[in-house]
Amino acid sequence: MNYPALERQAAARALALLGGFHDGETTTLLLGPDPATFWATLTASPEWRGPDPVDRWSRRVLTAWAAEIGAEPRFPFGQPLQPFVTWMTRTGRCHVSPAHLLAHNTQGLMVSARGALVLPRRIALPDPPPSPCAHCHAPCLTACPAGAIDAAGYDLAACHAHLSGPNDCMARGCAVRRACPASPTRPQAQSAHHMAHFHRESP
């Protein structure tokens, strides 16, 4: 079992392998949605017809995959809480952007984790590429129509006030995340679902 093989297995499950890191003799791999296939796979799944479809789908798919390859699954939801932000930066593929959000080398500011697999052995990991922010002109700093994200930080209250009024972000996704040149295109319905959940659940 090597990294390219695991990338192919992830893709077959509508997931993208976001990178990994070693802890002693173990390897932790981070998984996120495949921008091209995740939404169609999720909405065709049995979980889509019930509550919390994204989390329940993630738990089913990653738990089954973990059992197949002798790994332990971890999730960014439920208990116990797991340090996913720290794990993602440890891969060397996620970096804190000028807008204070994580930016991934292939998923830009659209990056999100659906889970992790902890392998009880070390596998070779590819060298991470440079940060996508390294030579970027940082359109993320001026993209927020509410001025809620800039170089000074993130104003959560201003963000939610904007989302409660006439706006484009609820339907198409966060303007800051969309402005990142590294962010891939994903279905608009997926962005709308994410934004509705974010606006409903955040304090």
N, CA, C and O of each residue as an XYZ file, in Angstrom:
812
protein
N       0.836     -1.184      0.000
C       0.000      0.000      0.000
C       0.878      1.242      0.000
O       1.651      1.451      0.935
N       0.769      2.071     -1.036
C       1.578      3.281     -1.114
C       0.674      4.493     -1.352
O      -0.536      4.363     -1.534
N       1.289      5.655     -1.346
C       0.508      6.892     -1.434
C      -0.293      6.986     -2.738
O      -1.476      7.323     -2.684
N       0.298      6.705     -3.905
C      -0.502      6.765     -5.138
C      -1.688      5.805     -5.118
O      -2.765      6.147     -5.607
N      -1.505      4.614     -4.561
C      -2.616      3.665     -4.483
C      -3.726      4.200     -3.584
O      -4.908      4.043     -3.889
N      -3.344      4.829     -2.484
C      -4.332      5.415     -1.581
C      -5.030      6.604     -2.229
O      -6.214      6.830     -1.976
N      -4.326      7.365     -3.056
C      -4.973      8.446     -3.808
C      -6.044      7.888     -4.727
O      -7.124      8.468     -4.843
N      -5.759      6.770     -5.382
C      -6.744      6.158     -6.284
C      -7.934      5.627     -5.495
O      -9.077      5.761     -5.931
N      -7.674      5.023     -4.334
C      -8.761      4.522     -3.506
C      -9.630      5.667     -2.996
O     -10.852      5.538     -2.926
N      -9.007      6.776     -2.645
C      -9.770      7.947     -2.205
C     -10.662      8.450     -3.337
O     -11.845      8.715     -3.124
N     -10.102      8.581     -4.533
C     -10.865      9.078     -5.671
C     -12.060      8.178     -5.978
O     -13.124      8.664     -6.362
N     -11.887      6.871     -5.809
C     -12.993      5.930     -6.047
C     -14.119      6.121     -5.047
O     -15.233      5.646     -5.269
N     -13.842      6.810     -3.952
C     -14.840      7.071     -2.908
C     -15.272      8.538     -2.897
O     -15.842      9.010     -1.914
N     -15.006      9.249     -3.975
C     -15.363     10.672     -4.098
C     -14.637     11.540     -3.079
O     -15.146     12.574     -2.647
N     -13.432     11.100     -2.702
C     -12.615     11.837     -1.744
C     -11.282     12.213     -2.383
O     -10.864     11.618     -3.376
N     -10.631     13.196     -1.803
C      -9.295     13.607     -2.237
C      -8.337     13.452     -1.070
O      -8.641     13.863      0.050
N      -7.194     12.866     -1.329
C      -6.152     12.725     -0.317
C      -5.423     14.065     -0.208
O      -4.753     14.491     -1.149
N      -5.557     14.719      0.934
C      -5.051     16.075      1.114
C      -3.610     16.132      1.601
O      -3.028     17.213      1.682
N      -3.032     14.985      1.924
C      -1.672     14.930      2.445
C      -1.618     14.095      3.698
O      -2.638     13.573      4.148
N      -0.438     13.965      4.265
C      -0.282     13.154      5.465
C       0.947     13.559      6.251
O       1.722     14.417      5.828
N       1.114     12.931      7.401
C       2.288     13.180      8.231
C       2.568     11.941      9.068
O       1.709     11.073      9.229
N       3.789     11.873      9.599
C       4.202     10.732     10.413
C       4.221     11.110     11.892
O       4.581     12.226     12.266
N       3.827     10.154     12.709
C       4.008     10.222     14.160
C       4.651      8.908     14.563
O       3.970      7.886     14.639
N       5.949      8.918     14.820
C       6.624      7.665     15.128
C       6.477      6.697     13.975
O       6.898      6.988     12.855
N       5.883      5.552     14.242
C       5.717      4.518     13.219
C       4.333      4.542     12.587
O       3.978      3.606     11.871
N       3.546      5.578     12.826
C       2.222      5.673     12.215
C       2.210      6.760     11.148
O       3.063      7.648     11.136
N       1.232      6.677     10.255
C       1.015      7.682      9.211
C      -0.438      8.128      9.282
O      -1.348      7.302      9.227
N      -0.653      9.416      9.402
C      -2.008      9.971      9.397
C      -2.251     10.629      8.045
O      -1.471     11.468      7.595
N      -3.354     10.231      7.407
C      -3.721     10.761      6.099
C      -5.001     11.574      6.231
O      -5.959     11.120      6.857
N      -5.028     12.764      5.652
C      -6.190     13.642      5.702
C      -6.996     13.513      4.413
O      -6.431     13.502      3.319
N      -8.309     13.415      4.546
C      -9.195     13.248      3.405
C     -10.221     14.359      3.339
O     -10.780     14.764      4.359
N     -10.469     14.854      2.127
C     -11.486     15.865      1.915
C     -12.341     15.517      0.711
O     -12.061     14.536      0.022
N     -13.382     16.302      0.442
C     -14.237     16.033     -0.714
C     -13.480     16.208     -2.031
O     -12.684     17.135     -2.181
N     -13.737     15.316     -2.976
C     -13.241     15.497     -4.336
C     -14.161     16.526     -5.004
O     -15.354     16.268     -5.158
N     -13.626     17.692     -5.405
C     -14.494     18.742     -5.938
C     -15.324     18.310     -7.134
O     -16.406     18.849     -7.363
N     -14.828     17.334     -7.905
C     -15.520     16.933     -9.131
C     -16.606     15.897     -8.893
O     -17.555     15.821     -9.673
N     -16.494     15.093     -7.834
C     -17.408     13.948     -7.699
C     -18.152     13.869     -6.375
O     -19.135     13.135     -6.271
N     -17.713     14.598     -5.368
C     -18.285     14.436     -4.027
C     -19.773     14.745     -3.981
O     -20.547     13.956     -3.439
N     -20.187     15.875     -4.538
C     -21.573     16.313     -4.376
C     -22.544     15.329     -5.029
O     -23.563     14.983     -4.431
N     -22.247     14.880     -6.232
C     -23.135     13.920     -6.903
C     -23.203     12.614     -6.129
O     -24.264     11.996     -6.040
N     -22.070     12.190     -5.568
C     -22.043     10.949     -4.785
C     -22.852     11.105     -3.508
O     -23.630     10.219     -3.153
N     -22.676     12.221     -2.819
C     -23.414     12.449     -1.578
C     -24.915     12.491     -1.820
O     -25.669     11.835     -1.101
N     -25.363     13.244     -2.810
C     -26.798     13.416     -3.018
C     -27.471     12.160     -3.562
O     -28.697     12.059     -3.550
N     -26.678     11.205     -4.039
C     -27.234      9.920     -4.477
C     -27.176      8.864     -3.373
O     -27.631      7.738     -3.573
N     -26.622      9.213     -2.213
C     -26.432      8.241     -1.136
C     -27.656      8.169     -0.233
O     -28.466      9.095     -0.226
N     -27.807      7.082      0.534
C     -28.925      6.988      1.475
C     -28.866      8.044      2.571
O     -29.903      8.429      3.112
N     -27.668      8.515      2.905
C     -27.543      9.539      3.951
C     -28.212     10.849      3.564
O     -28.647     11.606      4.431
N     -28.296     11.119      2.272
C     -28.848     12.395      1.826
C     -30.313     12.570      2.239
O     -30.802     13.695      2.343
N     -30.996     11.477      2.468
C     -32.419     11.552      2.807
C     -32.656     11.701      4.305
O     -33.805     11.670      4.745
N     -31.606     11.862      5.096
C     -31.750     12.001      6.540
C     -31.006     13.211      7.062
O     -30.482     14.001      6.276
N     -30.950     13.370      8.376
C     -30.249     14.509      8.969
C     -28.732     14.360      8.867
O     -28.212     13.250      8.752
N     -28.041     15.480      8.911
C     -26.562     15.511      8.905
C     -25.974     14.596      7.838
O     -25.144     13.745      8.156
N     -26.383     14.747      6.582
C     -25.951     13.791      5.547
C     -24.444     13.772      5.326
O     -23.875     12.707      5.085
N     -23.785     14.925      5.403
C     -22.341     14.956      5.122
C     -21.569     14.183      6.184
O     -20.690     13.385      5.857
N     -21.891     14.416      7.446
C     -21.182     13.719      8.523
C     -21.485     12.231      8.517
O     -20.581     11.415      8.695
N     -22.754     11.863      8.312
C     -23.094     10.430      8.323
C     -22.481      9.710      7.133
O     -22.024      8.575      7.274
N     -22.461     10.340      5.967
C     -21.804      9.736      4.802
C     -20.311      9.561      5.080
O     -19.742      8.506      4.801
N     -19.683     10.599      5.629
C     -18.248     10.537      5.906
C     -17.927      9.413      6.873
O     -16.955      8.683      6.676
N     -18.733      9.267      7.915
C     -18.484      8.226      8.900
C     -18.619      6.833      8.272
O     -17.791      5.955      8.514
N     -19.661      6.643      7.470
C     -19.855      5.323      6.847
C     -18.717      4.987      5.891
O     -18.140      3.903      5.966
N     -18.394      5.910      4.996
C     -17.409      5.623      3.955
C     -16.015      5.444      4.545
O     -15.305      4.507      4.179
N     -15.620      6.325      5.447
C     -14.265      6.236      5.991
C     -14.108      5.084      6.980
O     -13.032      4.491      7.063
N     -15.155      4.759      7.725
C     -15.062      3.623      8.641
C     -14.894      2.322      7.866
O     -14.095      1.467      8.248
N     -15.652      2.172      6.768
C     -15.541      0.964      5.949
C     -14.178      0.873      5.285
O     -13.576     -0.199      5.243
N     -13.693      1.979      4.771
C     -12.380      1.991      4.119
C     -11.282      1.674      5.131
O     -10.369      0.903      4.837
N     -11.369      2.266      6.322
C     -10.372      1.998      7.360
C     -10.300      0.515      7.689
O      -9.212     -0.035      7.858
N     -11.464     -0.138      7.780
C     -11.491     -1.570      8.087
C     -10.806     -2.380      6.986
O     -10.157     -3.387      7.270
N     -10.947     -1.949      5.740
C     -10.345     -2.664      4.616
C      -8.819     -2.618      4.652
O      -8.163     -3.587      4.271
N      -8.252     -1.505      5.106
C      -6.795     -1.343      5.023
C      -6.123     -1.378      6.397
O      -4.931     -1.091      6.510
N      -6.867     -1.723      7.422
C      -6.273     -1.850      8.755
C      -5.898     -0.530      9.384
O      -4.890     -0.443     10.085
N      -6.697      0.510      9.144
C      -6.434      1.836      9.694
C      -7.491      2.191     10.739
O      -8.490      1.487     10.883
N      -7.266      3.271     11.456
C      -8.254      3.797     12.396
C      -8.800      5.109     11.842
O      -8.024      5.994     11.481
N     -10.135      5.249     11.768
C     -10.694      6.498     11.254
C     -10.782      7.571     12.340
O     -10.973      7.265     13.517
N     -10.642      8.802     11.935
C     -10.829      9.952     12.809
C     -11.712     10.961     12.071
O     -11.686     11.041     10.842
N     -12.495     11.731     12.839
C     -13.460     12.629     12.215
C     -13.403     14.020     12.840
O     -13.103     14.157     14.026
N     -13.692     15.057     12.044
C     -13.682     16.426     12.564
C     -15.009     16.830     13.193
O     -15.315     18.017     13.302
N     -15.783     15.853     13.600
C     -17.062     16.088     14.255
C     -17.248     15.006     15.315
O     -16.567     13.981     15.288
N     -18.163     15.234     16.239
C     -18.397     14.256     17.296
C     -17.301     14.312     18.357
O     -16.463     15.214     18.373
N     -17.335     13.329     19.231
C     -16.389     13.236     20.342
C     -15.564     11.965     20.221
O     -16.069     10.971     19.700
N     -14.315     11.953     20.680
C     -13.574     13.105     21.214
C     -13.154     14.063     20.102
O     -13.001     13.657     18.950
N     -12.971     15.335     20.451
C     -12.534     16.318     19.474
C     -11.122     15.992     18.999
O     -10.266     15.584     19.784
N     -10.898     16.178     17.713
C      -9.598     15.881     17.116
C      -8.992     17.175     16.560
O      -9.728     18.030     16.067
N      -7.660     17.334     16.632
C      -7.011     18.585     16.209
C      -6.811     18.663     14.688
O      -5.678     18.673     14.207
N      -7.909     18.718     13.945
C      -7.800     18.633     12.489
C      -7.057     19.817     11.872
O      -6.317     19.631     10.906
N      -7.232     21.018     12.400
C      -6.519     22.160     11.827
C      -5.011     21.957     11.971
O      -4.255     22.196     11.029
N      -4.583     21.521     13.138
C      -3.163     21.231     13.346
C      -2.698     20.121     12.423
O      -1.629     20.219     11.821
N      -3.491     19.066     12.307
C      -3.120     17.955     11.425
C      -2.975     18.419      9.983
O      -2.036     18.025      9.291
N      -3.899     19.254      9.531
C      -3.845     19.701      8.139
C      -2.592     20.531      7.876
O      -1.984     20.411      6.812
N      -2.202     21.367      8.827
C      -0.970     22.136      8.623
C       0.260     21.236      8.701
O       1.272     21.518      8.059
N       0.186     20.162      9.477
C       1.328     19.251      9.574
C       1.616     18.516      8.269
O       2.730     18.033      8.067
N       0.635     18.426      7.388
C       0.873     17.776      6.096
C       1.837     18.574      5.230
O       2.435     18.028      4.303
N       1.993     19.858      5.524
C       2.811     20.713      4.672
C       2.097     21.149      3.411
O       2.672     21.849      2.577
N       0.833     20.735      3.266
C       0.056     21.107      2.077
C      -1.012     22.155      2.384
O      -1.611     22.718      1.467
N      -1.250     22.415      3.653
C      -2.179     23.456      4.077
C      -1.398     24.549      4.792
O      -0.545     24.271      5.634
N      -1.696     25.770      4.453
C      -0.994     26.912      5.016
C      -2.012     27.970      5.428
O      -3.092     28.062      4.846
N      -1.665     28.755      6.423
C      -2.533     29.855      6.829
C      -2.388     30.961      5.790
O      -1.294     31.482      5.574
N      -3.499     31.315      5.151
C      -3.490     32.311      4.085
C      -3.470     33.728      4.666
O      -3.661     33.894      5.871
N      -3.244     34.747      3.840
C      -3.333     36.124      4.320
C      -4.705     36.452      4.916
O      -4.826     37.350      5.748
N      -5.745     35.713      4.481
C      -7.097     35.928      5.004
C      -7.364     35.099      6.262
O      -8.494     35.043      6.746
N      -6.319     34.457      6.786
C      -6.385     33.701      8.042
C      -7.125     32.368      7.912
O      -7.358     31.698      8.917
N      -7.493     31.976      6.703
C      -8.118     30.687      6.445
C      -7.058     29.735      5.901
O      -6.058     30.170      5.330
N      -7.280     28.428      6.082
C      -6.341     27.460      5.532
C      -6.437     27.417      4.015
O      -7.530     27.421      3.449
N      -5.285     27.376      3.369
C      -5.215     27.250      1.912
C      -4.422     25.994      1.574
O      -3.318     25.794      2.080
N      -4.988     25.152      0.722
C      -4.360     23.900      0.298
C      -3.807     24.069     -1.106
O      -4.320     24.868     -1.890
N      -2.764     23.319     -1.422
C      -2.095     23.529     -2.700
C      -2.970     23.218     -3.908
O      -2.772     23.819     -4.964
N      -3.940     22.293     -3.792
C      -4.826     22.010     -4.927
C      -6.272     22.409     -4.667
O      -7.053     22.516     -5.613
N      -6.651     22.633     -3.411
C      -8.041     22.979     -3.104
C      -8.198     24.412     -2.615
O      -9.305     24.850     -2.302
N      -7.093     25.137     -2.549
C      -7.165     26.539     -2.184
C      -7.907     26.769     -0.888
O      -7.757     26.008      0.068
N      -8.723     27.837     -0.855
C      -9.491     28.165      0.339
C     -10.779     27.346      0.448
O     -11.520     27.491      1.421
N     -11.051     26.492     -0.531
C     -12.208     25.599     -0.471
C     -11.884     24.313      0.296
O     -12.739     23.435      0.411
N     -10.682     24.195      0.811
C     -10.277     22.953      1.463
C     -11.121     22.683      2.705
O     -11.435     23.596      3.469
N     -11.477     21.429      2.890
C     -12.158     20.987      4.108
C     -11.838     19.518      4.312
O     -11.585     18.792      3.351
N     -11.849     19.084      5.552
C     -11.540     17.689      5.873
C     -12.817     16.954      6.226
O     -13.644     17.460      6.984
N     -12.977     15.771      5.681
C     -14.097     14.909      6.038
C     -13.661     13.828      7.010
O     -14.495     13.160      7.622
N     -12.359     13.659      7.152
C     -11.872     12.670      8.099
C     -10.397     12.398      7.895
O      -9.739     13.017      7.059
N      -9.893     11.459      8.679
C      -8.489     11.055      8.586
C      -8.398      9.556      8.805
O      -9.239      8.958      9.475
N      -7.375      8.968      8.234
C      -7.073      7.554      8.450
C      -5.693      7.468      9.094
O      -4.729      8.038      8.582
N      -5.600      6.761     10.209
C      -4.325      6.571     10.889
C      -3.844      5.159     10.604
O      -4.427      4.187     11.085
N      -2.786      5.048      9.825
C      -2.203      3.757      9.472
C      -1.176      3.353     10.531
O      -0.394      4.193     10.975
N      -1.164      2.075     10.944
C      -0.214      1.638     11.980
C       1.170      1.325     11.408
O       1.848      0.411     11.878
N       1.578      2.076     10.407
C       2.871      1.875      9.762
C       3.238      3.162      9.021
O       2.380      3.999      8.740
N       4.490      3.298      8.722
C       4.945      4.461      7.957
C       4.883      4.140      6.464
O       5.328      3.078      6.029
N       4.334      5.056      5.698
C       4.416      4.946      4.246
C       5.119      6.212      3.741
O       5.079      7.258      4.389
N       5.749      6.101      2.601
C       6.450      7.247      2.037
C       5.438      8.305      1.608
O       4.432      7.996      0.969
N       5.713      9.538      1.962
C       4.847     10.652      1.597
C       5.570     11.552      0.598
O       6.764     11.808      0.753
N       4.867     12.033     -0.420
C       5.533     12.937     -1.369
C       5.895     14.257     -0.703
O       5.225     14.699      0.231
N       6.948     14.872     -1.188
C       7.332     16.173     -0.658
C       6.234     17.191     -0.958
O       5.742     17.246     -2.085
N       5.843     17.993      0.023
C       4.801     18.987     -0.235
C       5.304     20.099     -1.139
O       6.471     20.482     -1.061
N       4.431     20.623     -2.001
C       4.817     21.738     -2.862
C       4.817     23.048     -2.078
O       4.397     23.068     -0.921
N       5.277     24.135     -2.684
C       5.240     25.429     -2.001
C       3.801     25.850     -1.693
O       2.857     25.370     -2.322
N       3.648     26.724     -0.749
C       2.331     27.261     -0.413
C       1.719     27.957     -1.625
O       2.418     28.675     -2.340
N       0.423     27.756     -1.865
C      -0.212     28.469     -2.980
C      -0.253     29.980     -2.763
O      -0.502     30.738     -3.700
N      -0.009     30.415     -1.527
C      -0.023     31.850     -1.213
C       1.326     32.523     -1.468
O       1.435     33.749     -1.427
N       2.352     31.709     -1.730
C       3.720     32.243     -1.774
C       3.883     33.362     -2.796
O       4.547     34.360     -2.517
N       3.293     33.209     -3.963
C       3.451     34.214     -5.019
C       2.098     34.741     -5.484
O       1.949     35.153     -6.634
N       1.123     34.727     -4.598
C      -0.235     35.156     -4.935
C      -0.410     36.631     -4.561
O       0.179     37.102     -3.589
N      -1.216     37.350     -5.332
C      -1.456     38.760     -5.040
C      -2.577     38.949     -4.015
O      -3.032     40.071     -3.794
N      -3.019     37.869     -3.397
C      -3.953     37.886     -2.263
C      -5.279     38.574     -2.558
O      -5.643     39.519     -1.859
N      -6.020     38.117     -3.588
C      -7.362     38.672     -3.811
C      -8.308     38.364     -2.659
O      -9.344     39.013     -2.518
N      -7.962     37.381     -1.837
C      -8.793     37.018     -0.690
C      -8.952     38.174      0.294
O      -9.941     38.232      1.025
N      -7.993     39.087      0.321
C      -8.027     40.169      1.308
C      -9.041     41.254      0.976
O      -9.448     42.013      1.855
N      -9.447     41.331     -0.273
C     -10.384     42.383     -0.674
C     -11.689     41.832     -1.234
O     -12.520     42.596     -1.724
N     -11.880     40.517     -1.169
C     -13.038     39.899     -1.821
C     -14.319     39.941     -0.993
O     -15.410     39.850     -1.557
N     -14.217     40.077      0.325
C     -15.413     39.993      1.165
C     -16.298     41.224      0.958
O     -15.851     42.341      1.218
N     -17.527     41.053      0.503
C     -18.401     42.209      0.277
C     -18.817     42.902      1.566
O     -19.262     44.049      1.534
N     -18.677     42.223      2.698
C     -19.031     42.822      3.984
C     -17.819     43.386      4.710
O     -17.954     43.984      5.778
N     -16.632     43.197      4.135
C     -15.418     43.630      4.822
C     -15.157     42.852      6.098
O     -14.498     43.349      7.011
N     -15.678     41.618      6.163
C     -15.554     40.825      7.389
C     -14.215     40.116      7.499
O     -13.829     39.694      8.589
N     -13.495     39.977      6.382
C     -12.182     39.331      6.383
C     -11.194     40.252      5.686
O     -11.391     40.636      4.534
N     -10.131     40.599      6.395
C      -9.049     41.374      5.804
C      -7.764     41.011      6.537
O      -7.740     40.054      7.311
N      -6.713     41.757      6.304
C      -5.420     41.426      6.910
C      -5.462     41.497      8.427
O      -4.635     40.881      9.099
N      -6.418     42.245      8.973
C      -6.496     42.406     10.433
C      -7.157     41.213     11.111
O      -6.944     40.984     12.302
N      -7.951     40.457     10.373
C      -8.615     39.313     10.994
C      -9.990     39.061     10.417
O     -10.305     39.507      9.314
N     -10.815     38.335     11.178
C     -12.136     37.896     10.736
C     -13.184     38.369     11.731
O     -13.091     38.088     12.926
N     -14.187     39.090     11.228
C     -15.281     39.599     12.044
C     -16.488     38.696     11.827
O     -17.237     38.877     10.868
N     -16.677     37.730     12.710
C     -17.742     36.746     12.557
C     -19.117     37.402     12.553
O     -19.980     37.024     11.760
N     -19.330     38.381     13.427
C     -20.633     39.034     13.512
C     -20.959     39.765     12.207
O     -22.092     39.712     11.729
N     -19.968     40.444     11.638
C     -20.190     41.153     10.377
C     -20.500     40.175      9.248
O     -21.330     40.455      8.383
N     -19.827     39.030      9.265
C     -20.078     37.996      8.259
C     -21.530     37.529      8.323
O     -22.210     37.478      7.298
N     -22.005     37.190      9.514
C     -23.368     36.671      9.640
C     -24.414     37.751      9.386
O     -25.492     37.453      8.872
N     -24.116     38.989      9.733
C     -25.042     40.078      9.423
C     -25.206     40.211      7.913
O     -26.309     40.427      7.413
N     -24.096     40.077      7.197
C     -24.145     40.129      5.732
C     -24.951     38.957      5.170
O     -25.768     39.139      4.267
N     -24.721     37.770      5.699
C     -25.419     36.588      5.192
C     -26.914     36.629      5.476
O     -27.688     35.954      4.797
N     -27.330     37.403      6.457
C     -28.751     37.513      6.791
C     -29.498     38.475      5.876
O     -30.729     38.490      5.873
N     -28.772     39.279      5.098
C     -29.395     40.222      4.179
C     -29.196     39.795      2.740
O     -28.771     38.669      2.486
N     -29.495     40.672      1.792
C     -29.267     40.351      0.376
C     -27.777     40.117      0.129
O     -26.945     40.958      0.467
N     -27.453     38.982     -0.455
C     -26.049     38.666     -0.691
C     -25.916     37.573     -1.731
O     -26.890     36.906     -2.082
N     -24.715     37.402     -2.212
C     -24.403     36.385     -3.220
C     -23.741     35.162     -2.604
O     -23.696     34.096     -3.217
N     -23.227     35.321     -1.387
C     -22.432     34.258     -0.773
C     -23.263     33.029     -0.408
O     -22.782     31.903     -0.533
N     -24.504     33.232      0.041
C     -25.316     32.090      0.461
C     -25.585     31.127     -0.692
O     -25.664     29.916     -0.482
N     -25.725     31.648     -1.889
C     -26.027     30.798     -3.035
C     -24.790     30.243     -3.718
O     -24.802     29.106     -4.191
N     -23.713     31.035     -3.776
C     -22.549     30.642     -4.561
C     -21.346     30.246     -3.726
O     -20.374     29.709     -4.258
N     -21.396     30.501     -2.429
C     -20.256     30.215     -1.571
C     -19.538     31.490     -1.178
O     -19.686     32.528     -1.823
N     -18.767     31.401     -0.121
C     -18.023     32.546      0.411
C     -17.194     33.214     -0.691
O     -16.417     32.554     -1.380
N     -17.369     34.532     -0.847
C     -16.652     35.256     -1.892
C     -15.143     35.217     -1.684
O     -14.379     35.217     -2.649
N     -14.720     35.184     -0.431
C     -13.286     35.117     -0.137
C     -12.715     33.784     -0.611
O     -11.663     33.745     -1.250
N     -13.403     32.707     -0.301
C     -12.926     31.382     -0.713
C     -12.935     31.250     -2.236
O     -12.035     30.642     -2.817
N     -13.955     31.822     -2.879
C     -14.036     31.752     -4.341
C     -12.963     32.587     -5.013
O     -12.568     32.291     -6.141
N     -12.485     33.623     -4.343
C     -11.487     34.506     -4.955
C     -10.105     33.879     -5.040
O      -9.268     34.339     -5.818
N      -9.850     32.844     -4.260
C      -8.533     32.204     -4.251
C      -8.258     31.543     -5.600
O      -9.056     30.717     -6.043
N      -7.152     31.884     -6.267
C      -6.842     31.268     -7.567
C      -6.672     29.754     -7.502
O      -6.843     29.070     -8.511
N      -6.339     29.224     -6.330
C      -6.151     27.780     -6.201
C      -7.446     27.038     -5.903
O      -7.468     25.808     -5.936
N      -8.532     27.761     -5.610
C      -9.789     27.098     -5.277
C     -10.410     26.488     -6.528
O     -10.562     27.181     -7.534
N     -10.771     25.207     -6.488
C     -11.394     24.575     -7.653
C     -12.869     24.950     -7.755
O     -13.486     25.387     -6.784
N     -13.409     24.771     -8.935
C     -14.847     24.952     -9.130
C     -15.574     23.762     -8.520
O     -15.139     22.619     -8.660
N     -16.693     24.043     -7.838
C     -17.510     22.953     -7.318
C     -18.964     23.311     -7.550
O     -19.273     24.479     -7.786
N     -19.882     22.328     -7.490
C     -21.283     22.622     -7.768
C     -21.830     23.729     -6.865
O     -21.540     23.771     -5.670
N     -22.618     24.614     -7.451
C     -23.174     25.716     -6.680
C     -24.063     25.200     -5.559
O     -24.103     25.792     -4.480
N     -24.774     24.108     -5.800
C     -25.634     23.539     -4.756
C     -24.823     23.079     -3.559
O     -25.293     23.162     -2.425
N     -23.630     22.603     -3.791
C     -22.754     22.192     -2.688
C     -22.361     23.399     -1.845
O     -22.390     23.338     -0.616
N     -21.997     24.490     -2.501
C     -21.645     25.704     -1.773
C     -22.843     26.242     -0.997
O     -22.695     26.686      0.141
N     -24.026     26.205     -1.605
C     -25.227     26.692     -0.931
C     -25.538     25.851      0.300
O     -25.929     26.388      1.337
N     -25.367     24.530      0.192
C     -25.601     23.643      1.338
C     -24.619     23.969      2.457
O     -25.009     24.062      3.621
N     -23.354     24.143      2.108
C     -22.329     24.462      3.104
C     -22.642     25.785      3.800
O     -22.558     25.884      5.024
N     -23.002     26.797      3.015
C     -23.252     28.113      3.598
C     -24.492     28.104      4.487
O     -24.512     28.760      5.529
N     -25.518     27.370      4.088
C     -26.721     27.284      4.918
C     -26.395     26.648      6.261
O     -26.873     27.105      7.300
N     -25.585     25.598      6.246
C     -25.193     24.942      7.489
C     -24.338     25.874      8.338
O     -24.534     25.969      9.550
N     -23.390     26.562      7.706
C     -22.515     27.481      8.439
C     -23.328     28.611      9.088
O     -23.119     28.939     10.256
N     -24.244     29.194      8.333
C     -25.012     30.333      8.836
C     -25.987     29.904      9.945
O     -26.275     30.670     10.865
N     -26.479     28.681      9.838
C     -27.431     28.177     10.847
C     -26.741     27.763     12.123
O     -27.257     28.009     13.213
N     -25.564     27.130     12.009
C     -24.938     26.518     13.171
C     -23.962     27.434     13.903
O     -23.718     27.234     15.093
N     -23.404     28.422     13.235
C     -22.412     29.273     13.889
C     -23.085     30.213     14.863
O     -24.210     30.647     14.616
N     -22.415     30.549     15.989
C     -23.011     31.459     16.969
C     -23.153     32.877     16.424
O     -23.639     33.763     17.128
